[in-house]
Amino acid sequence: QVPLVESGGGLVQVGGSLRLSCAASGFPFLSYAMRWYRQAPGKERELVASIATWGGNINYADSVKGRFIISRNNTENMLYLQMNSLKPEDTAVYYCKGTRWSSPEYWGQGTQVTVSS
């Protein structure tokens, strides 16, 4: 059983939108803070957005502020990333991650987002 599975990536034109989903299973999702990361070719993985267990304490990388929205549904064990006004520099593999102090962390396998100009 894979703890985190991302979906929703794809090819989109500049200015378009995509909604990424991350389905969690096999661990206590409700008690894990969740994060979205991305990694572009030749670059290090970077933190895009984070959300606390209760859905608050939301933070974004400066590069996506005002364009991306992170959310979670603790009833359905789902994490989301709504991405609007996409730019070519948003092209990357996007990963979700679950983290909790003194506990194992979980990563998804990633979903490719490609923004064409």
Phi and psi in radians as a Rosetta constraint file:
Dihedral C 1 N 2 CA 2 C 2 CIRCULARHARMONIC -1.513 0.35
Dihedral N 2 CA 2 C 2 N 3 CIRCULARHARMONIC 2.146 0.35
Dihedral C 2 N 3 CA 3 C 3 CIRCULARHARMONIC -1.088 0.35
Dihedral N 3 CA 3 C 3 N 4 CIRCULARHARMONIC -0.652 0.35
Dihedral C 3 N 4 CA 4 C 4 CIRCULARHARMONIC -2.330 0.35
Dihedral N 4 CA 4 C 4 N 5 CIRCULARHARMONIC 2.280 0.35
Dihedral C 4 N 5 CA 5 C 5 CIRCULARHARMONIC -2.276 0.35
Dihedral N 5 CA 5 C 5 N 6 CIRCULARHARMONIC 2.040 0.35
Dihedral C 5 N 6 CA 6 C 6 CIRCULARHARMONIC -1.537 0.35
Dihedral N 6 CA 6 C 6 N 7 CIRCULARHARMONIC 2.694 0.35
Dihedral C 6 N 7 CA 7 C 7 CIRCULARHARMONIC -2.720 0.35
Dihedral N 7 CA 7 C 7 N 8 CIRCULARHARMONIC 2.940 0.35
Dihedral C 7 N 8 CA 8 C 8 CIRCULARHARMONIC 1.796 0.35
Dihedral N 8 CA 8 C 8 N 9 CIRCULARHARMONIC -0.080 0.35
Dihedral C 8 N 9 CA 9 C 9 CIRCULARHARMONIC -1.264 0.35
Dihedral N 9 CA 9 C 9 N 10 CIRCULARHARMONIC 3.012 0.35
Dihedral C 9 N 10 CA 10 C 10 CIRCULARHARMONIC 2.843 0.35
Dihedral N 10 CA 10 C 10 N 11 CIRCULARHARMONIC -2.887 0.35
Dihedral C 10 N 11 CA 11 C 11 CIRCULARHARMONIC -1.775 0.35
Dihedral N 11 CA 11 C 11 N 12 CIRCULARHARMONIC 2.262 0.35
Dihedral C 11 N 12 CA 12 C 12 CIRCULARHARMONIC -2.481 0.35
Dihedral N 12 CA 12 C 12 N 13 CIRCULARHARMONIC 2.656 0.35
Dihedral C 12 N 13 CA 13 C 13 CIRCULARHARMONIC -1.443 0.35
Dihedral N 13 CA 13 C 13 N 14 CIRCULARHARMONIC 2.780 0.35
Dihedral C 13 N 14 CA 14 C 14 CIRCULARHARMONIC -0.928 0.35
Dihedral N 14 CA 14 C 14 N 15 CIRCULARHARMONIC 2.345 0.35
Dihedral C 14 N 15 CA 15 C 15 CIRCULARHARMONIC 1.559 0.35
Dihedral N 15 CA 15 C 15 N 16 CIRCULARHARMONIC -0.148 0.35
Dihedral C 15 N 16 CA 16 C 16 CIRCULARHARMONIC -1.404 0.35
Dihedral N 16 CA 16 C 16 N 17 CIRCULARHARMONIC -3.078 0.35
Dihedral C 16 N 17 CA 17 C 17 CIRCULARHARMONIC -2.306 0.35
Dihedral N 17 CA 17 C 17 N 18 CIRCULARHARMONIC 2.665 0.35
Dihedral C 17 N 18 CA 18 C 18 CIRCULARHARMONIC -2.509 0.35
Dihedral N 18 CA 18 C 18 N 19 CIRCULARHARMONIC 2.646 0.35
Dihedral C 18 N 19 CA 19 C 19 CIRCULARHARMONIC -2.122 0.35
Dihedral N 19 CA 19 C 19 N 20 CIRCULARHARMONIC 2.011 0.35
Dihedral C 19 N 20 CA 20 C 20 CIRCULARHARMONIC -1.548 0.35
Dihedral N 20 CA 20 C 20 N 21 CIRCULARHARMONIC 2.533 0.35
Dihedral C 20 N 21 CA 21 C 21 CIRCULARHARMONIC -2.164 0.35
Dihedral N 21 CA 21 C 21 N 22 CIRCULARHARMONIC 2.645 0.35
Dihedral C 21 N 22 CA 22 C 22 CIRCULARHARMONIC -2.401 0.35
Dihedral N 22 CA 22 C 22 N 23 CIRCULARHARMONIC 1.978 0.35
Dihedral C 22 N 23 CA 23 C 23 CIRCULARHARMONIC -1.665 0.35
Dihedral N 23 CA 23 C 23 N 24 CIRCULARHARMONIC 2.221 0.35
Dihedral C 23 N 24 CA 24 C 24 CIRCULARHARMONIC -1.867 0.35
Dihedral N 24 CA 24 C 24 N 25 CIRCULARHARMONIC 2.516 0.35
Dihedral C 24 N 25 CA 25 C 25 CIRCULARHARMONIC -2.754 0.35
Dihedral N 25 CA 25 C 25 N 26 CIRCULARHARMONIC 2.675 0.35
Dihedral C 25 N 26 CA 26 C 26 CIRCULARHARMONIC 1.439 0.35
Dihedral N 26 CA 26 C 26 N 27 CIRCULARHARMONIC 0.061 0.35
Dihedral C 26 N 27 CA 27 C 27 CIRCULARHARMONIC -2.601 0.35
Dihedral N 27 CA 27 C 27 N 28 CIRCULARHARMONIC 2.837 0.35
Dihedral C 27 N 28 CA 28 C 28 CIRCULARHARMONIC -1.322 0.35
Dihedral N 28 CA 28 C 28 N 29 CIRCULARHARMONIC 1.424 0.35
Dihedral C 28 N 29 CA 29 C 29 CIRCULARHARMONIC -0.899 0.35
Dihedral N 29 CA 29 C 29 N 30 CIRCULARHARMONIC -0.709 0.35
Dihedral C 29 N 30 CA 30 C 30 CIRCULARHARMONIC -1.013 0.35
Dihedral N 30 CA 30 C 30 N 31 CIRCULARHARMONIC -0.492 0.35
Dihedral C 30 N 31 CA 31 C 31 CIRCULARHARMONIC -1.754 0.35
Dihedral N 31 CA 31 C 31 N 32 CIRCULARHARMONIC 0.151 0.35
Dihedral C 31 N 32 CA 32 C 32 CIRCULARHARMONIC -1.905 0.35
Dihedral N 32 CA 32 C 32 N 33 CIRCULARHARMONIC 2.299 0.35
Dihedral C 32 N 33 CA 33 C 33 CIRCULARHARMONIC -1.231 0.35
Dihedral N 33 CA 33 C 33 N 34 CIRCULARHARMONIC 2.579 0.35
Dihedral C 33 N 34 CA 34 C 34 CIRCULARHARMONIC -2.160 0.35
Dihedral N 34 CA 34 C 34 N 35 CIRCULARHARMONIC 2.590 0.35
Dihedral C 34 N 35 CA 35 C 35 CIRCULARHARMONIC -2.439 0.35
Dihedral N 35 CA 35 C 35 N 36 CIRCULARHARMONIC 2.640 0.35
Dihedral C 35 N 36 CA 36 C 36 CIRCULARHARMONIC -1.910 0.35
Dihedral N 36 CA 36 C 36 N 37 CIRCULARHARMONIC 2.317 0.35
Dihedral C 36 N 37 CA 37 C 37 CIRCULARHARMONIC -2.102 0.35
Dihedral N 37 CA 37 C 37 N 38 CIRCULARHARMONIC 2.890 0.35
Dihedral C 37 N 38 CA 38 C 38 CIRCULARHARMONIC -2.536 0.35
Dihedral N 38 CA 38 C 38 N 39 CIRCULARHARMONIC 2.687 0.35
Dihedral C 38 N 39 CA 39 C 39 CIRCULARHARMONIC -2.428 0.35
Dihedral N 39 CA 39 C 39 N 40 CIRCULARHARMONIC 2.039 0.35
Dihedral C 39 N 40 CA 40 C 40 CIRCULARHARMONIC -1.576 0.35
Dihedral N 40 CA 40 C 40 N 41 CIRCULARHARMONIC 2.755 0.35
Dihedral C 40 N 41 CA 41 C 41 CIRCULARHARMONIC -0.978 0.35
Dihedral N 41 CA 41 C 41 N 42 CIRCULARHARMONIC 2.256 0.35
Dihedral C 41 N 42 CA 42 C 42 CIRCULARHARMONIC 1.345 0.35
Dihedral N 42 CA 42 C 42 N 43 CIRCULARHARMONIC 0.073 0.35
Dihedral C 42 N 43 CA 43 C 43 CIRCULARHARMONIC -2.103 0.35
Dihedral N 43 CA 43 C 43 N 44 CIRCULARHARMONIC 2.834 0.35
Dihedral C 43 N 44 CA 44 C 44 CIRCULARHARMONIC -1.338 0.35
Dihedral N 44 CA 44 C 44 N 45 CIRCULARHARMONIC 2.722 0.35
Dihedral C 44 N 45 CA 45 C 45 CIRCULARHARMONIC -1.180 0.35
Dihedral N 45 CA 45 C 45 N 46 CIRCULARHARMONIC 2.376 0.35
Dihedral C 45 N 46 CA 46 C 46 CIRCULARHARMONIC -2.198 0.35
Dihedral N 46 CA 46 C 46 N 47 CIRCULARHARMONIC 2.579 0.35
Dihedral C 46 N 47 CA 47 C 47 CIRCULARHARMONIC -1.317 0.35
Dihedral N 47 CA 47 C 47 N 48 CIRCULARHARMONIC 2.257 0.35
Dihedral C 47 N 48 CA 48 C 48 CIRCULARHARMONIC -1.766 0.35
Dihedral N 48 CA 48 C 48 N 49 CIRCULARHARMONIC -0.846 0.35
Dihedral C 48 N 49 CA 49 C 49 CIRCULARHARMONIC -2.754 0.35
Dihedral N 49 CA 49 C 49 N 50 CIRCULARHARMONIC 2.681 0.35
Dihedral C 49 N 50 CA 50 C 50 CIRCULARHARMONIC -2.454 0.35
Dihedral N 50 CA 50 C 50 N 51 CIRCULARHARMONIC 2.695 0.35
Dihedral C 50 N 51 CA 51 C 51 CIRCULARHARMONIC -2.559 0.35
Dihedral N 51 CA 51 C 51 N 52 CIRCULARHARMONIC 2.407 0.35
Dihedral C 51 N 52 CA 52 C 52 CIRCULARHARMONIC -1.345 0.35
Dihedral N 52 CA 52 C 52 N 53 CIRCULARHARMONIC 3.065 0.35
Dihedral C 52 N 53 CA 53 C 53 CIRCULARHARMONIC -1.029 0.35
Dihedral N 53 CA 53 C 53 N 54 CIRCULARHARMONIC -0.681 0.35
Dihedral C 53 N 54 CA 54 C 54 CIRCULARHARMONIC -1.556 0.35
Dihedral N 54 CA 54 C 54 N 55 CIRCULARHARMONIC 0.048 0.35
Dihedral C 54 N 55 CA 55 C 55 CIRCULARHARMONIC 1.661 0.35
Dihedral N 55 CA 55 C 55 N 56 CIRCULARHARMONIC 0.021 0.35
Dihedral C 55 N 56 CA 56 C 56 CIRCULARHARMONIC -1.815 0.35
Dihedral N 56 CA 56 C 56 N 57 CIRCULARHARMONIC -2.851 0.35
Dihedral C 56 N 57 CA 57 C 57 CIRCULARHARMONIC 0.870 0.35
Dihedral N 57 CA 57 C 57 N 58 CIRCULARHARMONIC 0.886 0.35
Dihedral C 57 N 58 CA 58 C 58 CIRCULARHARMONIC -1.516 0.35
Dihedral N 58 CA 58 C 58 N 59 CIRCULARHARMONIC 2.367 0.35
Dihedral C 58 N 59 CA 59 C 59 CIRCULARHARMONIC -2.356 0.35
Dihedral N 59 CA 59 C 59 N 60 CIRCULARHARMONIC 2.594 0.35
Dihedral C 59 N 60 CA 60 C 60 CIRCULARHARMONIC -2.279 0.35
Dihedral N 60 CA 60 C 60 N 61 CIRCULARHARMONIC 2.638 0.35
Dihedral C 60 N 61 CA 61 C 61 CIRCULARHARMONIC -1.156 0.35
Dihedral N 61 CA 61 C 61 N 62 CIRCULARHARMONIC 2.577 0.35
Dihedral C 61 N 62 CA 62 C 62 CIRCULARHARMONIC -0.994 0.35
Dihedral N 62 CA 62 C 62 N 63 CIRCULARHARMONIC -0.573 0.35
Dihedral C 62 N 63 CA 63 C 63 CIRCULARHARMONIC -1.189 0.35
Dihedral N 63 CA 63 C 63 N 64 CIRCULARHARMONIC -0.293 0.35
Dihedral C 63 N 64 CA 64 C 64 CIRCULARHARMONIC -2.093 0.35
Dihedral N 64 CA 64 C 64 N 65 CIRCULARHARMONIC -0.051 0.35
Dihedral C 64 N 65 CA 65 C 65 CIRCULARHARMONIC -1.005 0.35
Dihedral N 65 CA 65 C 65 N 66 CIRCULARHARMONIC 2.354 0.35
Dihedral C 65 N 66 CA 66 C 66 CIRCULARHARMONIC 1.484 0.35
Dihedral N 66 CA 66 C 66 N 67 CIRCULARHARMONIC -0.167 0.35
Dihedral C 66 N 67 CA 67 C 67 CIRCULARHARMONIC -2.052 0.35
Dihedral N 67 CA 67 C 67 N 68 CIRCULARHARMONIC -0.603 0.35
Dihedral C 67 N 68 CA 68 C 68 CIRCULARHARMONIC -1.868 0.35
Dihedral N 68 CA 68 C 68 N 69 CIRCULARHARMONIC 2.599 0.35
Dihedral C 68 N 69 CA 69 C 69 CIRCULARHARMONIC -2.328 0.35
Dihedral N 69 CA 69 C 69 N 70 CIRCULARHARMONIC 2.145 0.35
Dihedral C 69 N 70 CA 70 C 70 CIRCULARHARMONIC -1.707 0.35
Dihedral N 70 CA 70 C 70 N 71 CIRCULARHARMONIC 2.486 0.35
Dihedral C 70 N 71 CA 71 C 71 CIRCULARHARMONIC -2.675 0.35
Dihedral N 71 CA 71 C 71 N 72 CIRCULARHARMONIC 2.911 0.35
Dihedral C 71 N 72 CA 72 C 72 CIRCULARHARMONIC -2.536 0.35
Dihedral N 72 CA 72 C 72 N 73 CIRCULARHARMONIC 2.690 0.35
Dihedral C 72 N 73 CA 73 C 73 CIRCULARHARMONIC -2.179 0.35
Dihedral N 73 CA 73 C 73 N 74 CIRCULARHARMONIC 1.774 0.35
Dihedral C 73 N 74 CA 74 C 74 CIRCULARHARMONIC -1.268 0.35
Dihedral N 74 CA 74 C 74 N 75 CIRCULARHARMONIC -0.329 0.35
Dihedral C 74 N 75 CA 75 C 75 CIRCULARHARMONIC -1.262 0.35
Dihedral N 75 CA 75 C 75 N 76 CIRCULARHARMONIC -0.639 0.35
Dihedral C 75 N 76 CA 76 C 76 CIRCULARHARMONIC -1.818 0.35
Dihedral N 76 CA 76 C 76 N 77 CIRCULARHARMONIC 0.070 0.35
Dihedral C 76 N 77 CA 77 C 77 CIRCULARHARMONIC 0.975 0.35
Dihedral N 77 CA 77 C 77 N 78 CIRCULARHARMONIC 0.860 0.35
Dihedral C 77 N 78 CA 78 C 78 CIRCULARHARMONIC -2.201 0.35
Dihedral N 78 CA 78 C 78 N 79 CIRCULARHARMONIC 2.513 0.35
Dihedral C 78 N 79 CA 79 C 79 CIRCULARHARMONIC -2.098 0.35
Dihedral N 79 CA 79 C 79 N 80 CIRCULARHARMONIC 2.504 0.35
Dihedral C 79 N 80 CA 80 C 80 CIRCULARHARMONIC -2.296 0.35
Dihedral N 80 CA 80 C 80 N 81 CIRCULARHARMONIC 2.724 0.35
Dihedral C 80 N 81 CA 81 C 81 CIRCULARHARMONIC -2.427 0.35
Dihedral N 81 CA 81 C 81 N 82 CIRCULARHARMONIC 1.877 0.35
Dihedral C 81 N 82 CA 82 C 82 CIRCULARHARMONIC -1.516 0.35
Dihedral N 82 CA 82 C 82 N 83 CIRCULARHARMONIC 2.121 0.35
Dihedral C 82 N 83 CA 83 C 83 CIRCULARHARMONIC -2.031 0.35
Dihedral N 83 CA 83 C 83 N 84 CIRCULARHARMONIC 2.052 0.35
Dihedral C 83 N 84 CA 84 C 84 CIRCULARHARMONIC -2.048 0.35
Dihedral N 84 CA 84 C 84 N 85 CIRCULARHARMONIC 2.856 0.35
Dihedral C 84 N 85 CA 85 C 85 CIRCULARHARMONIC 0.838 0.35
Dihedral N 85 CA 85 C 85 N 86 CIRCULARHARMONIC 0.884 0.35
Dihedral C 85 N 86 CA 86 C 86 CIRCULARHARMONIC -1.160 0.35
Dihedral N 86 CA 86 C 86 N 87 CIRCULARHARMONIC 2.545 0.35
Dihedral C 86 N 87 CA 87 C 87 CIRCULARHARMONIC -2.109 0.35
Dihedral N 87 CA 87 C 87 N 88 CIRCULARHARMONIC 2.782 0.35
Dihedral C 87 N 88 CA 88 C 88 CIRCULARHARMONIC -0.969 0.35
Dihedral N 88 CA 88 C 88 N 89 CIRCULARHARMONIC -0.595 0.35
Dihedral C 88 N 89 CA 89 C 89 CIRCULARHARMONIC -1.269 0.35
Dihedral N 89 CA 89 C 89 N 90 CIRCULARHARMONIC -0.089 0.35
Dihedral C 89 N 90 CA 90 C 90 CIRCULARHARMONIC -1.452 0.35
Dihedral N 90 CA 90 C 90 N 91 CIRCULARHARMONIC -0.130 0.35
Dihedral C 90 N 91 CA 91 C 91 CIRCULARHARMONIC -1.075 0.35
Dihedral N 91 CA 91 C 91 N 92 CIRCULARHARMONIC 2.154 0.35
Dihedral C 91 N 92 CA 92 C 92 CIRCULARHARMONIC -3.107 0.35
Dihedral N 92 CA 92 C 92 N 93 CIRCULARHARMONIC 2.986 0.35
Dihedral C 92 N 93 CA 93 C 93 CIRCULARHARMONIC -1.580 0.35
Dihedral N 93 CA 93 C 93 N 94 CIRCULARHARMONIC 2.243 0.35
Dihedral C 93 N 94 CA 94 C 94 CIRCULARHARMONIC -1.810 0.35
Dihedral N 94 CA 94 C 94 N 95 CIRCULARHARMONIC 2.317 0.35
Dihedral C 94 N 95 CA 95 C 95 CIRCULARHARMONIC -2.157 0.35
Dihedral N 95 CA 95 C 95 N 96 CIRCULARHARMONIC 2.524 0.35
Dihedral C 95 N 96 CA 96 C 96 CIRCULARHARMONIC -1.822 0.35
Dihedral N 96 CA 96 C 96 N 97 CIRCULARHARMONIC 2.664 0.35
Dihedral C 96 N 97 CA 97 C 97 CIRCULARHARMONIC -2.493 0.35
Dihedral N 97 CA 97 C 97 N 98 CIRCULARHARMONIC 2.416 0.35
Dihedral C 97 N 98 CA 98 C 98 CIRCULARHARMONIC -1.918 0.35
Dihedral N 98 CA 98 C 98 N 99 CIRCULARHARMONIC 2.359 0.35
Dihedral C 98 N 99 CA 99 C 99 CIRCULARHARMONIC -2.431 0.35
Dihedral N 99 CA 99 C 99 N 100 CIRCULARHARMONIC 2.466 0.35
Dihedral C 99 N 100 CA 100 C 100 CIRCULARHARMONIC -2.618 0.35
Dihedral N 100 CA 100 C 100 N 101 CIRCULARHARMONIC 2.410 0.35
Dihedral C 100 N 101 CA 101 C 101 CIRCULARHARMONIC -0.987 0.35
Dihedral N 101 CA 101 C 101 N 102 CIRCULARHARMONIC 2.297 0.35
Dihedral C 101 N 102 CA 102 C 102 CIRCULARHARMONIC 1.096 0.35
Dihedral N 102 CA 102 C 102 N 103 CIRCULARHARMONIC 0.463 0.35
Dihedral C 102 N 103 CA 103 C 103 CIRCULARHARMONIC -2.350 0.35
Dihedral N 103 CA 103 C 103 N 104 CIRCULARHARMONIC 2.805 0.35
Dihedral C 103 N 104 CA 104 C 104 CIRCULARHARMONIC -1.057 0.35
Dihedral N 104 CA 104 C 104 N 105 CIRCULARHARMONIC 2.552 0.35
Dihedral C 104 N 105 CA 105 C 105 CIRCULARHARMONIC -1.744 0.35
Dihedral N 105 CA 105 C 105 N 106 CIRCULARHARMONIC 2.723 0.35
Dihedral C 105 N 106 CA 106 C 106 CIRCULARHARMONIC -2.199 0.35
Dihedral N 106 CA 106 C 106 N 107 CIRCULARHARMONIC 2.427 0.35
Dihedral C 106 N 107 CA 107 C 107 CIRCULARHARMONIC -2.127 0.35
Dihedral N 107 CA 107 C 107 N 108 CIRCULARHARMONIC 2.582 0.35
Dihedral C 107 N 108 CA 108 C 108 CIRCULARHARMONIC -1.513 0.35
Dihedral N 108 CA 108 C 108 N 109 CIRCULARHARMONIC 3.117 0.35
Dihedral C 108 N 109 CA 109 C 109 CIRCULARHARMONIC -1.535 0.35
Dihedral N 109 CA 109 C 109 N 110 CIRCULARHARMONIC -0.207 0.35
Dihedral C 109 N 110 CA 110 C 110 CIRCULARHARMONIC 1.692 0.35
Dihedral N 110 CA 110 C 110 N 111 CIRCULARHARMONIC 2.647 0.35
Dihedral C 110 N 111 CA 111 C 111 CIRCULARHARMONIC -2.386 0.35
Dihedral N 111 CA 111 C 111 N 112 CIRCULARHARMONIC 2.364 0.35
Dihedral C 111 N 112 CA 112 C 112 CIRCULARHARMONIC -1.426 0.35
Dihedral N 112 CA 112 C 112 N 113 CIRCULARHARMONIC 2.295 0.35
Dihedral C 112 N 113 CA 113 C 113 CIRCULARHARMONIC -2.083 0.35
Dihedral N 113 CA 113 C 113 N 114 CIRCULARHARMONIC 2.175 0.35
Dihedral C 113 N 114 CA 114 C 114 CIRCULARHARMONIC -2.181 0.35
Dihedral N 114 CA 114 C 114 N 115 CIRCULARHARMONIC 2.162 0.35
Dihedral C 114 N 115 CA 115 C 115 CIRCULARHARMONIC -1.922 0.35
Dihedral N 115 CA 115 C 115 N 116 CIRCULARHARMONIC 2.053 0.35
Dihedral C 115 N 116 CA 116 C 116 CIRCULARHARMONIC -1.720 0.35
Dihedral N 116 CA 116 C 116 N 117 CIRCULARHARMONIC 2.527 0.35
